[in-house]
Amino acid sequence: MDFAFDARTEELRGKLLAFMDDHVYPAEAVADEQRAALASPWDTPAVVGELKAEARRQGLWNLFLPDAEHGAGLTNLQYAPLAEITGRSPQLAPTALNCAAPDTGNMEVLAQFGSEAQRKQWLEPLLAGEIRSAFAMTEPEVASSDATNITTRIEREGDEYVISGRKWYISGAMNPDCKIFIVMGKTDPDGADIRRQQSMVLVPRDTPGLEVRRAMRVYGYEDHYHGGHAEVVLDRVRVPVANLIGEEGGGFAIAQARLGPGRIHHCMRLIGMAERAIELMCRRAVSRTAFGKPLAQQGVVQEWIADARVAVEQLRLLVLKTAWLMDTVGNKGAHTEIQSIKIATPRAVVDILDRAVQLHGAGGVSQDFPLAELWAAARTLRLADGPDEVHQRSLARRELKRYV
């Protein structure tokens, strides 16, 4: 395994680091000011459009997509350190580069499984950053940690599918630029194998019967930059049969293909969050005095910083190994490592952010520093894309199988 950055990765890292310093970090306060003046909190601040235009001009666009026809053509190992950099400003940087979830996963689904007509109608404007999208799977009435539990029905009537169900925490759905939903439901809840009952269907936002009911909060935050996390009701929504993605019964397999790259993207961005937390900890420690000496000279503070550095270095190596395996043996071959990083990374980063909050005192829980919002985002990722316990269960069963 060789994790040294190749020439292209080094070039993109240099450009992206400069882009962050010159454009993204200065835009954070500007975006907050502009958002406060908007008629709707879900509208996009003007500075975000400016960032997107500059990122596209510099060639920092669609870096996540390995398909060279549609994206930058980077491998997972090449993209991983770039995703880490964007994690230092998770509210702005991924969106600026058109590399923000849930659009990334949705574009991957359309690129890999969509028909030519579906790619023309929805993938192309997503790739251009002209629209946003949402992925509607999680439901409030069942344990969605087991995706086979979903109850939304997709029933065929002639040349149409009729969709009824209730979804929640549907990321991006509050954004007025969100024009298309990928909805997962059951087309054959009784006759098929438990993992062949689900299908995915494209539902335009303006389809009659689709209601974006409310924004769901995450630890008190509404996540305006990513379009919120909405409750969505589908009441006998009708779409053409041509809106089916792939084949009937293929929804579970498509979901698994979608989540593999998404998990590594999340984990690399989390490492970027941790790096920013360490930077803020160090700056705070050398600038504040308590009990007669700088915080940087307090033993417990030194332990926090040292432990954070060790954790980040360990996590980065594990995530890079996972990226390398995904590139060389595929997602199935990297199954153990994908689950490992999804378990380990959010846990460790939440702990680092918690120590950073503690070091900042009241400032750490305030809006004057990004730490509280970063903590909420990191803690939520212990649930998103599968909770810790689901990954632990699967990982343990895989280990135990070798001894049975």
Beta strands, then each sheet from edge to edge (+ up, - down):
strand 1: 132-136
strand 2: 153-157
strand 3: 160-171
strand 4: 178-186
strand 5: 198-204
strand 6: 210-215
strand 7: 229-240
strand 8: 244-245
strand 9: 289-290
strand 10: 293-294
sheet 1: 1+ 4+ 5- 8+
sheet 2: 2+ 3- 7+ 6-
sheet 3: 9+ 10-
end
